[in-house]
């Protein structure tokens, strides 16, 4: 009897200890599983986002000389930054495109160095830090010269250059057509986005004409043939102000007052550019724009303003406005010594475009002519981009092109002279041949930063820009 009781006590003790062991073992096992799960999740995050610490970035340390290792160690920081670039699954709410006409890769390579001193090393522009880069093919060459207006339409409409309609005297059918191509600016408007166009040229230039879906060879009425009037044509200036795309723009800032109005102020610092079109039909399209907005405001309350001086733009409380028209020079902005800076124009434009729950598309054109200080102009762009806070909702693109298309349009005064075919250049000196070859259009460089910037890589056609921007904005978070 005693033995049986003793046996029961021993069994109870053993059972209790077994339970304790089981609990301890279970706790340890659970801890290990949780730890492994955390390690797995962290590893997956690092792989997906390519996160790395400087100490983790390895290279053949034992295979390089000590003096070489110093520079490898310094280079690890830049490599680490590249490995850290995230893969954002979200689409952008906003897109900002900065088009720089007159600068290509060769210019960038030289302009990164301080003037006259290559020993100081090169400096990076803001766009050099963008994680993605693509090259856009240029279909123009000395054998296949292009009209600048067709190049602009190919770029902004997504239609191959060889399919873009040639300029024609009779635009009646084109204006009245129901299947006319839409620029990405108009596509964005139809999708409910706010839109803006800023240029250091006149707003009636080739970029403004293409973005505004205008169909004319002529920037204003002065040079338009009588036959074009009879066929129902309107010049670019009038179409920009009265056309549906132009009227829907929330921001238009640039030059071109002499195309928009017959009577313009002529000052020492802002003379009329006699090489450009001058309206002579008595028009005042600036007044017409204001009257249009007054009519619209009676249907739906909107706040708008017309500015024509730098001090007016500086003092503008831009975030409170729905529409801004800024005509800051009679011709191109470079002709006005008191024209606003690119930084100011872009800053005010973004303030107008930013509205809660609504995305925007802003296109900024900086035209750098051959006689301008390219380094100074790029520094102005650099300052402009540095002033813009990096926004996780905004895709920022910087497109560099040398803007040489060989064959000028009928009414575009700033185009380069027609370049002879390559066979004819062999009659010239070697230096002259090299200069002509340098002037041949090169691939455009497209720098990208922000949501979905990773799709901008590789070598693409000119049409890729319009297709890609149209895609990302169609998927953007602007619904509801």
Secondary structure as the mmCIF struct_conf table of DSSP 4:
data_model
#
loop_
_struct_conf.conf_type_id
_struct_conf.id
_struct_conf.beg_label_comp_id
_struct_conf.beg_label_asym_id
_struct_conf.beg_label_seq_id
_struct_conf.end_label_comp_id
_struct_conf.end_label_asym_id
_struct_conf.end_label_seq_id
HELX_RH_AL_P HELX_RH_AL_P1 UNK A 2 UNK A 49
TURN_TY1_P TURN_TY1_P1 UNK A 50 UNK A 50
HELX_RH_3T_P HELX_RH_3T_P1 UNK A 54 UNK A 56
HELX_RH_3T_P HELX_RH_3T_P2 UNK A 61 UNK A 63
BEND BEND1 UNK A 64 UNK A 64
HELX_RH_AL_P HELX_RH_AL_P2 UNK A 66 UNK A 83
TURN_TY1_P TURN_TY1_P2 UNK A 84 UNK A 84
BEND BEND2 UNK A 90 UNK A 90
HELX_LH_PP_P HELX_LH_PP_P1 UNK A 91 UNK A 92
BEND BEND3 UNK A 93 UNK A 93
STRN STRN1 UNK A 94 UNK A 101
TURN_TY1_P TURN_TY1_P3 UNK A 102 UNK A 102
HELX_RH_AL_P HELX_RH_AL_P3 UNK A 105 UNK A 111
TURN_TY1_P TURN_TY1_P4 UNK A 112 UNK A 112
STRN STRN2 UNK A 113 UNK A 113
HELX_LH_PP_P HELX_LH_PP_P2 UNK A 114 UNK A 114
TURN_TY1_P TURN_TY1_P5 UNK A 115 UNK A 116
HELX_RH_3T_P HELX_RH_3T_P3 UNK A 118 UNK A 120
STRN STRN3 UNK A 122 UNK A 122
HELX_RH_3T_P HELX_RH_3T_P4 UNK A 126 UNK A 129
BEND BEND4 UNK A 131 UNK A 131
STRN STRN4 UNK A 132 UNK A 136
BEND BEND5 UNK A 142 UNK A 144
STRN STRN5 UNK A 146 UNK A 147
HELX_RH_AL_P HELX_RH_AL_P4 UNK A 148 UNK A 157
HELX_RH_3T_P HELX_RH_3T_P5 UNK A 161 UNK A 163
BEND BEND6 UNK A 164 UNK A 164
HELX_LH_PP_P HELX_LH_PP_P3 UNK A 165 UNK A 167
BEND BEND7 UNK A 169 UNK A 169
HELX_RH_AL_P HELX_RH_AL_P5 UNK A 172 UNK A 176
BEND BEND8 UNK A 178 UNK A 179
HELX_RH_AL_P HELX_RH_AL_P6 UNK A 184 UNK A 190
TURN_TY1_P TURN_TY1_P6 UNK A 191 UNK A 192
STRN STRN6 UNK A 194 UNK A 202
TURN_TY1_P TURN_TY1_P7 UNK A 203 UNK A 204
BEND BEND9 UNK A 205 UNK A 205
HELX_RH_AL_P HELX_RH_AL_P7 UNK A 206 UNK A 211
TURN_TY1_P TURN_TY1_P8 UNK A 212 UNK A 213
BEND BEND10 UNK A 217 UNK A 217
BEND BEND11 UNK A 219 UNK A 221
TURN_TY1_P TURN_TY1_P9 UNK A 222 UNK A 223
HELX_RH_AL_P HELX_RH_AL_P8 UNK A 226 UNK A 230
TURN_TY1_P TURN_TY1_P10 UNK A 231 UNK A 232
HELX_RH_AL_P HELX_RH_AL_P9 UNK A 236 UNK A 242
BEND BEND12 UNK A 243 UNK A 243
HELX_RH_AL_P HELX_RH_AL_P10 UNK A 244 UNK A 248
BEND BEND13 UNK A 250 UNK A 250
STRN STRN7 UNK A 251 UNK A 255
HELX_RH_AL_P HELX_RH_AL_P11 UNK A 257 UNK A 260
STRN STRN8 UNK A 261 UNK A 261
BEND BEND14 UNK A 262 UNK A 263
BEND BEND15 UNK A 268 UNK A 269
STRN STRN9 UNK A 270 UNK A 270
TURN_TY1_P TURN_TY1_P11 UNK A 274 UNK A 275
BEND BEND16 UNK A 276 UNK A 276
BEND BEND17 UNK A 281 UNK A 281
STRN STRN10 UNK A 284 UNK A 284
HELX_RH_AL_P HELX_RH_AL_P12 UNK A 285 UNK A 299
BEND BEND18 UNK A 300 UNK A 300
STRN STRN11 UNK A 304 UNK A 307
BEND BEND19 UNK A 309 UNK A 309
HELX_RH_AL_P HELX_RH_AL_P13 UNK A 310 UNK A 314
TURN_TY1_P TURN_TY1_P12 UNK A 315 UNK A 315
HELX_RH_3T_P HELX_RH_3T_P6 UNK A 318 UNK A 320
BEND BEND20 UNK A 322 UNK A 322
STRN STRN12 UNK A 323 UNK A 327
BEND BEND21 UNK A 330 UNK A 331
HELX_RH_3T_P HELX_RH_3T_P7 UNK A 333 UNK A 335
STRN STRN13 UNK A 336 UNK A 336
TURN_TY1_P TURN_TY1_P13 UNK A 337 UNK A 338
HELX_LH_PP_P HELX_LH_PP_P4 UNK A 339 UNK A 341
HELX_RH_AL_P HELX_RH_AL_P14 UNK A 342 UNK A 353
STRN STRN14 UNK A 355 UNK A 355
TURN_TY1_P TURN_TY1_P14 UNK A 356 UNK A 357
STRN STRN15 UNK A 358 UNK A 358
STRN STRN16 UNK A 360 UNK A 367
TURN_TY1_P TURN_TY1_P15 UNK A 370 UNK A 371
BEND BEND22 UNK A 372 UNK A 372
HELX_RH_AL_P HELX_RH_AL_P15 UNK A 374 UNK A 387
BEND BEND23 UNK A 388 UNK A 388
HELX_LH_PP_P HELX_LH_PP_P5 UNK A 389 UNK A 390
TURN_TY1_P TURN_TY1_P16 UNK A 392 UNK A 393
STRN STRN17 UNK A 394 UNK A 401
STRN STRN18 UNK A 406 UNK A 407
TURN_TY1_P TURN_TY1_P17 UNK A 410 UNK A 411
TURN_TY1_P TURN_TY1_P18 UNK A 413 UNK A 414
BEND BEND24 UNK A 415 UNK A 415
HELX_LH_PP_P HELX_LH_PP_P6 UNK A 416 UNK A 421
HELX_RH_AL_P HELX_RH_AL_P16 UNK A 422 UNK A 425
TURN_TY1_P TURN_TY1_P19 UNK A 426 UNK A 427
BEND BEND25 UNK A 428 UNK A 428
HELX_RH_AL_P HELX_RH_AL_P17 UNK A 430 UNK A 439
BEND BEND26 UNK A 440 UNK A 440
HELX_LH_PP_P HELX_LH_PP_P7 UNK A 443 UNK A 443
STRN STRN19 UNK A 444 UNK A 449
BEND BEND27 UNK A 450 UNK A 450
TURN_TY1_P TURN_TY1_P20 UNK A 451 UNK A 452
HELX_RH_3T_P HELX_RH_3T_P8 UNK A 453 UNK A 455
BEND BEND28 UNK A 456 UNK A 456
STRN STRN20 UNK A 458 UNK A 460
TURN_TY1_P TURN_TY1_P21 UNK A 462 UNK A 463
HELX_RH_AL_P HELX_RH_AL_P18 UNK A 464 UNK A 474
TURN_TY1_P TURN_TY1_P22 UNK A 475 UNK A 475
BEND BEND29 UNK A 476 UNK A 477
#
